[in-house]
Amino acid sequence: MKPMSVTTKIMALISSGMIFIITVLFISFFVFQSTFIKENEEQRIRSMVDVVKPMLTAAILFDDEEAILDAVIALAETTSVSEVVMESRDDRVFHRFGKHSGMERKPADQGVAYGFPIRADGEELGVLTVYRTNGYMDTQIAIFSKTLFSMFFFIIVLSIIFSYAIQHIISSPLKRFTSVIKSIYESGLYDQRAEVSTRDEVGELTTYFNFMMEEISKKDQWLEEEVATRTRELKQTNRQLYELAYTDPLTKIANRSRFLRELEYYTLHAGEQNFALMFIDLDKFKMINDSMGHDAGDLLLQEAAKRIGSAMDKDDIIARLGGDEFVIIHFGSRNRKQLQLRCEGLRQQFLVPFTLFEKEIFVSVSVGVAQYPADGKRSDQLIRNADEAMYQAKAKGRNRVGYYEPCMGQAAAERVNLTQDLRIALTKNEFVVYYQPIVDLKSGKWVKVEALLRWHHPLRGVISPGEFIRHAEENGMVSELGRWVFMQAAHFAKQLFQSTGEWIPISVNISPRQFNDKVEDYADYIRRFRRLRIPNGVMIIEITEGLLMDVSDNTSRILKDLRRLGIHLAIDDFGTGYSSLSYLRRFDIDLLKIDKSFVENLSSSKDDRAICEAVITMSHSLGISVVAEGIENNQQSKLLRLMGCDYGQGYHYAVPLQEIQLLNNINSLNIEGQGGYG
C-alpha cells in the first residue's frame, strides 16, 4: 500500500477535524431544536387549556353541555391536537371530539395525552384530556432537518475547500523545501538554497537548512580539494611504490622483481620470437668496494648502469639483480653474429676507465648469454644457463663474453655436487691443514709457517681453496671452516713447541666474511684458545687490504679482541688493493706480505723492483716486518735480501707440507734453497 503524502495527511486531518466539529454542532443543534419544538407545542396547548378552563368550569357547574362542547371543539381545532375528551369525576364522558370523524381510537394511537383537572373551590369537577398528535411536530422536524442537512452538506463542502486552502498554505513551503532537497540529491550540487517564504516553524526550518547547506557546501568544497590533494598524493605514492617495488634505488633501472616479472611474461608470450638474456658481472668489484669504500662502489654501479644502457637498444630491459650483477633482456639481434657484435660493444664500453673521486679505475665485465628459445623456454632455465655462461666467462679469466653451451650444464651440476659435499666434508674429516715454511732471508733459517687448507675429496682428490672457498662463503660455511683451521694451527703450534722447545709463529688466512660474525659465534673458540696458553705473537691472522678500507664497528671490535688475545695481524697480498698508511698505523699491523705478482718479474721489471723497495722501506719506517711471497728462484731471493726484505716464502724454500712431513724434516729446512719437500 502506497503511503500517504504529507499534503494528503494535512488535508485529511483538517477535513476530518472540521467535519467532526460540524457534525457534533449540527447534531446538538438538531436535538436542541427538536426539543424546543416539542416544548413550544406543549406550552401552546397548556396556554389554550388555561384559556378554556374557566369556561369549562362554569359549564360543568351549570351542566351546560353546549358550552362544554364549544370549548372542546375549540381545543380540538388546534393543529397539534388530535382529540379532546372531557370527563366528569365519576368517569362520565361529557364530550369527546377529535379529527377522525368521531371514530374511536385506542389510547395508544392517540399520541401524547395531557390531563388537566377542572376544579372549583378546591373541588375537582372533572378531567380535561388533550391528546397531542406527533404528525405535526414530525412535519416541522422533517422540514427543519432537510434545511439543516442541506446546510450541513454545504458547510462540509466549504470546510473541504477551506481545508485544501489551509493545507496549501502549510504544505507549499514544505513542497518547495522538498523540491530543493530532491534537486540537491539528484544533482549533487550543494550550492542550492531553499526560499524562506514564511516566518513560522517551516520558515525557521528552511533558514537552518540553508545554514546547514552552507556548512555542507564549505565542507564539500574542502573535501573536494582534500580528495584532489589526496588523489595526487596517492598517484605520487603509487609511482613511488612502483619505483620501490620495480626500480633499483641506486641505479634507477629495473630491479630483480621487475626483471623476473618481465622475463616470465616474455617466456610465456614470445612464441618463436628470439631474444637473448645477458648476465653481467663487474670483475673485481668487491676489491674496489672494500678498498675505496661503499660510496665509490655505489658510484661505480651507477656509472656502470649508464654504460650498459648506452650500449643497448631502448626497447631492451636492463635490470640490476643485486650487488654488482646486472641483467639484460635483449630483443634487437636477429642472429648469432649480430648478438656477438652487440655483446662485444657492451664489453668494450668498460675498457674506458672510470673516474671515482678523481681516481681512474679500470673495471672489466664478464658477460654470460643464453638465447630464447634455443637455450631454454622457461624463465628459470634461461636464468640458470645465462648465469652458468657468465660463471664460465669469469673462470676463463674475466673480461670476456660467454655463450651458453649444453656442456656447461654438467659443470654447473658438478659445482652443485661440490657444494653438497662441502657441507659434510668437515664432519668427515676431509679437510687437512698444510704448512709452508717462511724463512729469514738473512740467516736462511725457518722462522715461521703459514697454514694452508686443502680438501681431500674422496673422488676428486686434493682440492685447493681457490676451488671451494667461494662456495663456502656463498653458503655461510666459511666462518666455521675458518675457525676450525685456526684451532688446528693453534694445536700444531703447541705440538711444534713440544717437539722443538721453541714457539714458532703460524699465520692463518681469515676470510673477510668471518668479520661479520657476532661475538657469541666465536666465544667458544676464544675459550678453547686461551686454554692452550700460547704466548703473544705465536698466532698470526692474515687479512686483506680491502678489509681495512671499510672497517665496521663489529670488525674493529674483533680486531681489538684478537690483539688482546696476543694474536698478531698481517696484511696478505699487499699491493693488490688500495690501502692507506693511516690504516696500517691505526690497527697496529705487525707483518706485511708482498703479493707474488710483484715478485715473479722482479728480475726483469724495474717497476716491480721499485714497488718492492718502496713497500719494504715504508714498512720498516712504520716498524712493520715484510714477507715476500711466491719466491721461486735464488735470484729473486738475493734481490729481496739486498732490498732489506725480512722474510721469504715460496717453492724455492719448501712446498706446503702436512704436519707429519714438517715435523720429520724440521732440521733440514733450516738451509736456504734446498728445494721442496713432500
C-alpha positions as CSV (number, residue, x, y, z in Angstrom):
1,M,0.0,0.0,0.0
2,K,1.4,3.4,-1.0
3,P,2.0,5.7,1.9
4,M,0.0,8.9,2.1
5,S,1.9,12.1,1.4
6,V,2.2,14.9,3.9
7,T,-0.3,17.0,1.8
8,T,-2.9,14.3,1.9
9,K,-2.3,13.8,5.6
10,I,-2.8,17.5,6.3
11,M,-5.9,17.6,4.1
12,A,-7.4,14.5,5.8
13,L,-6.5,15.8,9.2
14,I,-8.1,19.3,8.7
15,S,-11.1,17.9,6.9
16,S,-11.8,15.2,9.4
17,G,-11.5,17.7,12.3
18,M,-13.8,20.2,10.7
19,I,-16.4,17.6,9.7
20,F,-16.3,16.1,13.2
21,I,-16.9,19.5,14.7
22,I,-19.6,20.5,12.3
23,T,-21.3,17.1,12.8
24,V,-21.3,17.5,16.5
25,L,-22.6,21.0,16.2
26,F,-25.4,20.0,13.8
27,I,-26.5,17.1,15.9
28,S,-26.5,19.2,19.0
29,F,-28.5,21.9,17.2
30,F,-30.9,19.3,15.8
31,V,-31.5,17.8,19.3
32,F,-32.0,21.3,20.8
33,Q,-34.3,22.4,18.0
34,S,-36.4,19.2,18.2
35,T,-36.8,19.6,22.0
36,F,-37.6,23.2,21.5
37,I,-40.4,22.4,19.1
38,K,-41.9,19.8,21.4
39,E,-41.7,22.1,24.4
40,N,-43.2,25.0,22.5
41,E,-46.1,23.0,21.3
42,E,-46.8,21.7,24.8
43,Q,-46.7,25.2,26.1
44,R,-49.1,26.3,23.4
45,I,-51.5,23.5,24.4
46,R,-51.3,24.5,28.1
47,S,-51.9,28.1,27.2
48,M,-55.1,27.2,25.3
49,V,-56.3,24.9,28.1
50,D,-55.7,27.8,30.5
51,V,-58.0,29.9,28.2
52,V,-60.9,27.5,28.1
53,K,-60.6,26.2,31.6
54,P,-62.8,28.9,33.2
55,M,-65.5,28.3,30.5
56,L,-65.4,24.6,31.2
57,T,-65.6,25.1,34.9
58,A,-68.7,27.3,34.6
59,A,-70.3,25.0,32.0
60,I,-69.8,21.9,34.3
61,L,-71.2,23.7,37.2
62,F,-74.3,24.7,35.2
63,D,-74.3,21.5,33.3
64,D,-74.2,23.4,30.1
65,E,-73.2,20.7,27.6
66,E,-73.2,23.1,24.6
67,A,-70.7,25.3,26.3
68,I,-68.6,22.3,27.1
69,L,-68.8,21.2,23.5
70,D,-67.8,24.6,22.2
71,A,-64.7,24.6,24.5
72,V,-63.8,21.1,23.5
73,I,-64.2,21.9,19.8
74,A,-62.0,25.0,20.2
75,L,-59.2,22.9,21.7
76,A,-59.6,20.1,19.2
77,E,-59.2,22.6,16.3
78,T,-55.6,23.2,17.4
79,T,-53.1,22.0,14.8
80,S,-51.2,19.6,17.0
81,V,-54.3,18.3,19.0
82,S,-55.7,15.0,17.7
83,E,-58.5,14.6,20.3
84,V,-60.1,16.2,23.3
85,V,-62.0,14.4,26.0
86,M,-64.0,16.0,28.9
87,E,-64.8,13.6,31.7
88,S,-66.7,14.1,35.0
89,R,-65.3,13.0,38.3
90,D,-67.4,9.9,38.1
91,D,-65.7,9.0,34.8
92,R,-68.7,10.1,32.8
93,V,-67.7,11.5,29.5
94,F,-69.3,14.8,28.7
95,H,-67.9,15.2,25.2
96,R,-65.2,13.6,23.0
97,F,-64.1,15.4,19.9
98,G,-61.3,14.5,17.5
99,K,-60.2,14.9,13.9
100,H,-61.1,11.4,12.9
101,S,-64.9,11.8,12.3
102,G,-65.8,10.6,15.6
103,M,-64.1,7.3,15.2
104,E,-62.9,5.9,18.4
105,R,-59.2,5.4,18.8
106,K,-57.3,3.4,21.3
107,P,-55.4,5.5,23.8
108,A,-52.2,4.1,22.4
109,D,-53.0,5.6,19.0
110,Q,-54.0,9.0,20.2
111,G,-50.4,10.3,20.7
112,V,-49.3,12.1,23.9
113,A,-52.0,12.8,26.5
114,Y,-52.1,15.8,28.7
115,G,-54.5,15.7,31.6
116,F,-55.8,18.9,33.1
117,P,-58.1,18.7,36.3
118,I,-61.1,21.1,36.4
119,R,-61.6,22.4,39.9
120,A,-64.0,24.8,41.6
121,D,-63.4,25.9,45.1
122,G,-60.9,23.2,45.6
123,E,-63.3,20.5,44.5
124,E,-62.4,18.5,41.4
125,L,-65.3,18.6,38.9
126,G,-63.7,16.5,36.1
127,V,-60.6,16.0,33.9
128,L,-59.9,17.5,30.5
129,T,-57.7,15.2,28.5
130,V,-55.9,16.6,25.4
131,Y,-54.3,14.2,23.0
132,R,-51.4,15.7,21.0
133,T,-50.6,14.2,17.7
134,N,-46.8,13.7,16.6
135,G,-47.5,14.2,13.0
136,Y,-47.4,18.0,13.1
137,M,-44.1,18.0,15.1
138,D,-42.7,15.4,12.9
139,T,-43.5,17.5,9.9
140,Q,-41.9,20.5,11.5
141,I,-38.8,18.5,12.5
142,A,-38.6,17.0,9.0
143,I,-38.7,20.4,7.4
144,F,-36.1,21.6,9.8
145,S,-34.0,18.5,9.3
146,K,-34.0,19.0,5.5
147,T,-33.0,22.5,5.8
148,L,-30.4,21.6,8.5
149,F,-28.8,18.8,6.4
150,S,-28.7,21.0,3.3
151,M,-26.8,23.5,5.3
152,F,-24.6,20.7,6.7
153,F,-23.5,19.4,3.3
154,F,-23.0,22.9,2.1
155,I,-20.8,23.6,5.1
156,I,-19.0,20.3,4.6
157,V,-18.1,21.4,1.1
158,L,-16.9,24.7,2.3
159,S,-14.9,23.0,5.0
160,I,-13.2,20.8,2.4
161,I,-12.4,23.9,0.3
162,F,-11.2,25.6,3.4
163,S,-9.1,22.6,4.4
164,Y,-7.5,22.5,1.0
165,A,-6.6,26.2,1.3
166,I,-5.1,25.7,4.7
167,Q,-3.1,22.6,3.6
168,H,-1.9,24.5,0.6
169,I,-0.7,27.3,2.8
170,I,1.0,24.8,5.1
171,S,2.3,22.4,2.5
172,S,3.5,24.8,-0.2
173,P,6.7,25.9,1.7
174,L,7.3,22.2,2.5
175,K,6.9,21.2,-1.2
176,R,9.3,23.9,-2.2
177,F,11.6,22.8,0.5
178,T,11.3,19.2,-0.6
179,S,11.9,20.1,-4.2
180,V,15.2,21.8,-3.3
181,I,16.3,18.8,-1.3
182,K,15.4,16.5,-4.2
183,S,17.3,18.7,-6.6
184,I,20.4,18.7,-4.4
185,Y,20.2,15.0,-4.1
186,E,19.8,14.4,-7.8
187,S,22.4,16.9,-9.0
188,G,24.8,16.7,-6.2
189,L,25.2,20.5,-6.2
190,Y,25.3,21.7,-2.6
191,D,25.2,25.5,-3.5
192,Q,21.4,25.4,-4.0
193,R,19.2,27.1,-1.3
194,A,15.6,26.9,-0.2
195,E,13.4,30.1,-0.3
196,V,12.3,31.3,3.1
197,S,8.6,32.3,2.4
198,T,7.1,32.1,5.8
199,R,8.0,33.3,9.3
200,D,6.7,30.2,11.1
201,E,8.4,27.0,12.1
202,V,8.7,25.9,8.4
203,G,10.5,29.2,7.6
204,E,12.7,28.7,10.6
205,L,13.5,25.1,9.5
206,T,14.3,26.4,6.0
207,T,16.6,29.0,7.4
208,Y,18.5,26.5,9.5
209,F,18.6,24.1,6.5
210,N,20.2,26.9,4.4
211,F,22.8,27.4,7.2
212,M,23.4,23.7,7.2
213,M,23.8,23.6,3.4
214,E,26.2,26.5,3.6
215,E,28.4,24.5,6.0
216,I,28.0,21.3,3.9
217,S,28.9,23.3,0.8
218,K,32.0,24.6,2.5
219,K,32.9,21.1,3.8
220,D,32.1,19.7,0.3
221,Q,34.4,22.2,-1.3
222,W,37.1,21.4,1.3
223,L,36.5,17.7,0.8
224,E,36.8,18.0,-3.0
225,E,40.1,19.9,-2.5
226,E,41.2,17.3,0.0
227,V,40.3,14.4,-2.3
228,A,42.1,16.1,-5.2
229,T,45.1,16.6,-3.0
230,R,44.9,13.0,-1.6
231,T,44.4,11.7,-5.2
232,R,47.6,13.5,-6.3
233,E,49.4,12.2,-3.3
234,L,48.1,8.7,-3.9
235,K,49.2,8.8,-7.5
236,Q,52.6,10.0,-6.4
237,T,52.7,7.3,-3.7
238,N,51.7,4.7,-6.2
239,R,54.5,5.9,-8.5
240,Q,56.9,5.8,-5.6
241,L,55.7,2.3,-4.6
242,Y,56.1,1.1,-8.1
243,E,59.6,2.5,-8.2
244,L,60.3,0.9,-4.8
245,A,58.8,-2.4,-6.0
246,Y,60.3,-2.4,-9.5
247,T,63.1,0.1,-9.6
248,D,66.6,-0.2,-8.2
249,P,67.0,2.8,-5.9
250,L,70.7,3.2,-6.5
251,T,70.9,2.9,-10.3
252,K,67.3,3.9,-11.2
253,I,67.0,1.0,-13.5
254,A,64.7,-2.0,-13.1
255,N,65.3,-4.3,-10.1
256,R,65.2,-8.0,-9.6
257,S,61.4,-8.2,-9.2
258,R,60.7,-6.2,-12.4
259,F,63.2,-8.4,-14.3
260,L,61.7,-11.7,-13.1
261,R,58.2,-10.4,-14.0
262,E,59.2,-9.2,-17.4
263,L,61.2,-12.4,-18.2
264,E,58.3,-14.6,-17.1
265,Y,55.9,-12.6,-19.4
266,Y,58.2,-12.9,-22.5
267,T,58.9,-16.6,-22.0
268,L,55.2,-17.2,-21.9
269,H,54.1,-14.9,-24.7
270,A,57.2,-14.6,-27.0
271,G,56.2,-17.7,-29.1
272,E,59.0,-18.2,-31.6
273,Q,60.4,-14.7,-31.3
274,N,64.1,-14.8,-30.3
275,F,65.6,-12.8,-27.5
276,A,68.8,-13.0,-25.5
277,L,69.3,-13.0,-21.8
278,M,72.6,-11.4,-20.7
279,F,74.1,-11.8,-17.2
280,I,76.7,-9.1,-16.4
281,D,79.2,-9.2,-13.5
282,L,81.7,-6.4,-12.7
283,D,85.1,-8.0,-12.4
284,K,86.9,-7.4,-9.0
285,F,84.1,-5.1,-7.9
286,K,84.4,-6.3,-4.3
287,M,88.0,-5.4,-4.1
288,I,87.2,-1.8,-5.2
289,N,84.3,-1.6,-2.9
290,D,86.3,-2.9,0.0
291,S,89.4,-0.7,-0.7
292,M,87.8,2.6,-1.8
293,G,84.6,2.4,0.3
294,H,80.9,1.9,-0.4
295,D,80.5,5.4,-1.7
296,A,82.9,4.7,-4.5
297,G,81.3,1.3,-5.1
298,D,77.9,2.9,-5.4
299,L,79.2,5.5,-7.8
300,L,80.8,2.7,-9.9
301,L,77.5,0.8,-10.0
302,Q,75.7,4.0,-11.2
303,E,78.2,4.7,-13.9
304,A,78.2,1.0,-15.0
305,A,74.4,1.1,-15.3
306,K,74.7,4.1,-17.6
307,R,77.3,2.5,-19.8
308,I,75.2,-0.7,-20.1
309,G,72.2,1.4,-21.1
310,S,74.2,3.3,-23.7
311,A,75.3,0.0,-25.3
312,M,71.8,-1.4,-25.6
313,D,68.6,-0.6,-27.5
314,K,65.8,1.5,-25.9
315,D,63.4,-1.5,-26.0
316,D,65.8,-3.7,-24.1
317,I,65.1,-4.3,-20.4
318,I,68.1,-3.6,-18.2
319,A,68.0,-4.5,-14.5
320,R,70.2,-4.8,-11.5
321,L,69.9,-8.1,-9.7
322,G,71.9,-7.1,-6.7
323,G,75.5,-6.4,-5.8
324,D,77.5,-5.9,-8.9
325,E,75.3,-8.2,-11.1
326,F,73.2,-6.8,-14.0
327,V,70.9,-8.5,-16.5
328,I,69.6,-7.5,-19.9
329,I,66.7,-8.9,-21.9
330,H,67.8,-8.0,-25.4
331,F,65.5,-8.2,-28.5
332,G,67.4,-6.4,-31.3
333,S,69.7,-9.1,-32.6
334,R,68.3,-11.3,-35.3
335,N,71.2,-13.8,-35.5
336,R,74.2,-15.0,-33.5
337,K,76.6,-12.7,-35.4
338,Q,74.6,-9.6,-34.5
339,L,74.3,-10.8,-30.9
340,Q,78.1,-11.2,-30.7
341,L,78.7,-7.7,-32.1
342,R,76.3,-6.3,-29.6
343,C,77.9,-8.1,-26.6
344,E,81.4,-7.1,-27.8
345,G,80.2,-3.5,-27.9
346,L,78.9,-3.9,-24.4
347,R,82.3,-5.3,-23.2
348,Q,84.2,-2.5,-24.9
349,Q,82.2,0.1,-23.0
350,F,84.1,-1.0,-19.9
351,L,87.6,-0.7,-21.4
352,V,87.4,3.0,-20.8
353,P,88.5,3.8,-17.2
354,F,86.0,5.0,-14.6
355,T,86.8,8.2,-12.6
356,L,85.9,7.7,-9.0
357,F,86.7,10.6,-6.7
358,E,89.4,11.9,-9.1
359,K,90.9,8.4,-9.4
360,E,90.9,6.4,-12.6
361,I,89.8,2.8,-12.1
362,F,89.7,0.1,-14.7
363,V,86.8,-2.3,-14.3
364,S,86.0,-5.0,-16.9
365,V,82.9,-7.1,-17.2
366,S,82.2,-10.8,-17.6
367,V,79.0,-11.5,-19.6
368,G,77.0,-14.7,-19.9
369,V,74.5,-15.1,-22.7
370,A,71.6,-17.5,-23.1
371,Q,69.1,-17.4,-26.0
372,Y,65.4,-18.0,-26.1
373,P,64.1,-20.5,-27.1
374,A,67.3,-22.3,-28.1
375,D,68.9,-22.4,-24.6
376,G,65.6,-22.6,-22.6
377,K,61.9,-21.9,-22.9
378,R,61.3,-21.3,-19.2
379,S,62.5,-18.3,-17.3
380,D,64.3,-20.4,-14.7
381,Q,66.2,-22.3,-17.4
382,L,67.3,-19.1,-19.1
383,I,68.4,-17.6,-15.8
384,R,70.4,-20.7,-14.8
385,N,72.0,-21.1,-18.2
386,A,72.9,-17.4,-18.6
387,D,74.4,-17.4,-15.1
388,E,76.4,-20.5,-15.9
389,A,77.7,-18.9,-19.1
390,M,78.8,-15.9,-17.0
391,Y,80.5,-18.2,-14.4
392,Q,82.5,-19.9,-17.2
393,A,83.5,-16.5,-18.6
394,K,84.9,-15.4,-15.2
395,A,86.6,-18.8,-14.8
396,K,88.4,-18.3,-18.1
397,G,90.0,-15.0,-17.0
398,R,87.2,-12.4,-16.9
399,N,86.7,-9.5,-19.3
400,R,85.0,-11.8,-21.8
401,V,81.6,-12.9,-23.1
402,G,80.5,-16.5,-22.6
403,Y,77.7,-18.1,-24.6
404,Y,75.8,-21.0,-23.1
405,E,76.6,-24.4,-24.4
406,P,74.9,-27.7,-23.3
407,C,78.1,-29.0,-21.8
408,M,78.0,-26.1,-19.3
409,G,75.1,-27.8,-17.5
410,Q,77.5,-30.6,-16.4
411,A,79.9,-28.1,-14.9
412,A,77.1,-26.4,-13.0
413,A,75.9,-29.8,-11.7
414,E,79.5,-30.5,-10.6
415,R,79.5,-27.2,-8.6
416,V,76.2,-28.1,-7.0
417,N,77.6,-31.5,-6.1
418,L,80.8,-29.8,-4.8
419,T,78.7,-27.5,-2.5
420,Q,76.7,-30.5,-1.2
421,D,80.0,-32.4,-0.5
422,L,81.4,-29.3,1.2
423,R,78.6,-29.4,3.7
424,I,79.6,-32.8,5.1
425,A,83.4,-32.6,4.5
426,L,84.1,-31.1,7.9
427,T,82.2,-33.8,9.7
428,K,84.0,-36.5,7.7
429,N,87.5,-35.0,8.5
430,E,88.2,-34.5,4.8
431,F,90.0,-31.2,5.4
432,V,93.7,-31.2,6.0
433,V,95.9,-28.2,7.0
434,Y,99.3,-27.9,5.2
435,Y,102.1,-25.7,6.4
436,Q,104.5,-23.8,4.2
437,P,107.7,-22.5,5.9
438,I,108.7,-18.9,6.0
439,V,112.5,-18.3,6.2
440,D,114.6,-15.4,7.5
441,L,116.3,-14.0,4.3
442,K,119.4,-13.0,6.2
443,S,120.1,-16.3,8.0
444,G,118.2,-18.7,5.8
445,K,116.5,-20.3,8.8
446,W,113.0,-21.4,9.0
447,V,111.3,-18.9,11.5
448,K,107.6,-19.0,10.7
449,V,105.0,-21.1,8.8
450,E,101.7,-20.3,7.0
451,A,98.7,-22.6,7.5
452,L,97.2,-23.6,4.1
453,L,93.9,-25.5,3.9
454,R,93.4,-28.4,1.5
455,W,90.4,-30.6,0.9
456,H,91.0,-34.3,0.4
457,H,87.9,-35.1,-1.6
458,P,87.1,-38.9,-1.7
459,L,86.6,-38.8,-5.5
460,R,88.3,-35.7,-6.9
461,G,91.5,-35.9,-4.8
462,V,93.2,-32.8,-3.3
463,I,91.3,-29.6,-3.9
464,S,92.9,-26.2,-3.3
465,P,91.0,-23.4,-1.5
466,G,90.6,-21.4,-4.8
467,E,88.1,-24.1,-5.9
468,F,85.9,-24.3,-2.8
469,I,86.3,-21.2,-0.6
470,R,84.0,-19.2,-2.8
471,H,81.3,-21.8,-2.4
472,A,81.9,-21.9,1.4
473,E,81.5,-18.1,1.5
474,E,78.3,-18.2,-0.6
475,N,76.7,-20.9,1.6
476,G,77.7,-19.5,5.0
477,M,80.2,-22.2,5.9
478,V,83.4,-20.2,5.7
479,S,83.2,-19.0,9.3
480,E,83.0,-22.4,10.8
481,L,85.7,-23.6,8.4
482,G,88.0,-20.7,9.2
483,R,87.6,-21.2,13.0
484,W,88.4,-24.9,12.6
485,V,91.6,-24.1,10.6
486,F,92.7,-21.6,13.3
487,M,92.3,-24.1,16.1
488,Q,94.1,-26.8,14.1
489,A,97.0,-24.3,13.6
490,A,97.0,-23.4,17.3
491,H,97.2,-27.0,18.4
492,F,100.0,-27.6,15.9
493,A,101.9,-24.6,17.3
494,K,101.7,-26.3,20.7
495,Q,102.9,-29.5,19.1
496,L,105.9,-27.8,17.5
497,F,106.8,-26.3,20.8
498,Q,106.7,-29.7,22.4
499,S,108.9,-31.1,19.6
500,T,111.4,-28.3,19.3
501,G,111.2,-26.4,22.6
502,E,110.6,-23.2,20.7
503,W,107.4,-21.3,19.9
504,I,107.2,-21.0,16.1
505,P,104.7,-18.4,14.7
506,I,102.0,-19.7,12.5
507,S,99.9,-17.4,10.2
508,V,96.3,-18.3,9.3
509,N,94.3,-16.7,6.5
510,I,90.9,-15.3,7.5
511,S,88.0,-14.6,5.1
512,P,86.5,-11.1,5.4
513,R,83.1,-12.8,5.8
514,Q,84.3,-14.0,9.2
515,F,84.3,-10.5,10.5
516,N,80.5,-10.3,10.1
517,D,80.2,-12.9,12.9
518,K,78.8,-12.0,16.3
519,V,80.8,-12.2,19.4
520,E,78.9,-15.3,20.6
521,D,79.7,-17.1,17.4
522,Y,83.4,-17.4,18.3
523,A,83.3,-17.1,22.1
524,D,83.7,-20.9,22.5
525,Y,86.9,-20.8,20.2
526,I,88.3,-18.0,22.3
527,R,87.9,-20.0,25.5
528,R,89.5,-23.1,23.9
529,F,92.4,-21.0,22.5
530,R,93.1,-19.4,25.9
531,R,93.3,-22.9,27.5
532,L,96.2,-23.7,25.2
533,R,98.2,-20.9,26.9
534,I,100.0,-19.9,23.7
535,P,102.3,-16.8,24.1
536,N,101.7,-13.5,22.4
537,G,102.8,-13.3,18.8
538,V,102.8,-17.0,18.0
539,M,99.5,-16.9,16.2
540,I,99.2,-14.5,13.3
541,I,96.0,-13.6,11.4
542,E,96.3,-12.7,7.8
543,I,93.7,-10.2,6.5
544,T,93.3,-8.4,3.1
545,E,93.8,-4.8,2.4
546,G,90.2,-4.3,1.4
547,L,89.1,-5.2,4.9
548,L,90.9,-2.2,6.4
549,M,89.3,0.3,3.9
550,D,85.8,-0.1,5.2
551,V,86.0,-1.3,8.8
552,S,82.7,-1.6,10.6
553,D,82.2,-1.4,14.3
554,N,82.0,-5.2,14.5
555,T,85.2,-5.6,12.5
556,S,87.0,-3.1,14.7
557,R,85.9,-4.9,17.8
558,I,87.0,-8.3,16.5
559,L,90.5,-6.9,15.6
560,K,90.9,-5.4,19.0
561,D,89.8,-8.7,20.7
562,L,92.4,-10.5,18.6
563,R,95.1,-8.1,19.8
564,R,94.1,-8.6,23.4
565,L,94.5,-12.3,22.9
566,G,98.1,-11.8,21.8
567,I,97.4,-12.5,18.1
568,H,99.4,-10.5,15.6
569,L,98.0,-9.1,12.4
570,A,99.4,-9.4,8.9
571,I,98.2,-8.0,5.6
572,D,98.2,-10.6,2.9
573,D,98.8,-9.9,-0.9
574,F,99.8,-6.3,-0.2
575,G,99.9,-4.1,-3.3
576,T,96.8,-5.5,-5.0
577,G,94.4,-3.2,-3.2
578,Y,94.2,0.5,-2.2
579,S,95.2,0.5,1.5
580,S,96.4,3.6,3.2
581,L,99.3,4.2,5.6
582,S,96.8,5.5,8.1
583,Y,95.1,2.1,8.3
584,L,98.4,0.4,8.9
585,R,99.1,2.6,11.9
586,R,95.5,2.6,13.2
587,F,95.3,-1.2,13.6
588,D,98.9,-1.8,14.6
589,I,99.9,-4.2,11.8
590,D,102.8,-6.5,12.6
591,L,103.5,-8.1,9.3
592,L,103.1,-7.1,5.6
593,K,103.2,-9.7,2.8
594,I,104.2,-8.5,-0.7
595,D,102.0,-10.2,-3.3
596,K,103.7,-12.7,-5.5
597,S,102.6,-10.8,-8.7
598,F,105.3,-8.2,-7.8
599,V,107.9,-10.9,-7.1
600,E,107.6,-13.2,-10.1
601,N,109.0,-10.5,-12.5
602,L,111.4,-9.0,-10.0
603,S,114.5,-9.8,-12.1
604,S,113.2,-8.3,-15.3
605,S,110.8,-5.5,-14.3
606,K,112.2,-2.2,-12.9
607,D,108.7,-1.2,-11.9
608,D,108.2,-4.3,-9.7
609,R,111.7,-3.8,-8.1
610,A,110.8,-0.1,-7.4
611,I,107.5,-1.2,-5.9
612,C,109.0,-3.8,-3.7
613,E,111.8,-1.4,-2.5
614,A,109.1,1.2,-1.7
615,V,107.0,-1.2,0.2
616,I,109.9,-2.5,2.2
617,T,111.2,0.9,3.1
618,M,107.7,2.2,4.0
619,S,107.0,-0.8,6.2
620,H,110.3,-0.6,8.1
621,S,109.7,3.1,8.7
622,L,106.4,2.1,10.4
623,G,108.1,-0.8,12.3
624,I,106.4,-3.5,10.3
625,S,108.2,-6.6,9.1
626,V,107.9,-7.7,5.5
627,V,107.4,-11.2,3.9
628,A,107.8,-11.7,0.2
629,E,105.5,-14.3,-1.3
630,G,106.0,-16.5,-4.3
631,I,109.8,-16.7,-4.3
632,E,110.7,-19.5,-6.8
633,N,114.4,-19.0,-7.5
634,N,117.7,-17.9,-5.9
635,Q,117.9,-14.7,-7.9
636,Q,114.6,-13.4,-6.5
637,S,115.8,-14.4,-3.0
638,K,119.0,-12.4,-3.4
639,L,117.4,-9.3,-4.8
640,L,114.9,-9.2,-1.9
641,R,117.6,-9.8,0.6
642,L,119.6,-6.9,-0.8
643,M,116.4,-4.7,-0.6
644,G,116.2,-5.4,3.1
645,C,113.2,-7.7,3.0
646,D,112.9,-9.6,6.3
647,Y,111.3,-12.9,5.3
648,G,110.7,-15.0,2.2
649,Q,108.1,-17.7,1.3
650,G,107.8,-19.9,-1.8
651,Y,108.6,-23.1,-3.6
652,H,112.2,-22.1,-3.6
653,Y,112.3,-22.9,0.1
654,A,109.6,-25.5,0.5
655,V,106.3,-26.7,-0.8
656,P,103.3,-26.8,1.7
657,L,103.7,-29.9,3.9
658,Q,101.5,-31.8,6.1
659,E,102.1,-31.9,9.9
660,I,104.0,-35.2,10.0
661,Q,106.1,-34.2,7.0
662,L,107.0,-30.9,8.6
663,L,108.0,-32.5,11.9
664,N,110.1,-35.1,10.1
665,N,112.0,-32.5,8.0
666,I,112.2,-29.8,10.6
667,N,116.0,-29.7,10.8
668,S,116.8,-29.9,7.1
669,L,114.5,-26.9,6.4
670,N,117.0,-24.5,8.0
671,I,119.2,-24.4,4.9
672,E,118.3,-21.9,2.2
673,G,117.4,-23.2,-1.2
674,Q,117.3,-26.9,-0.6
675,G,114.2,-27.3,-2.8
676,G,110.8,-28.5,-1.9
677,Y,109.6,-31.3,0.4
678,G,106.6,-33.5,0.3
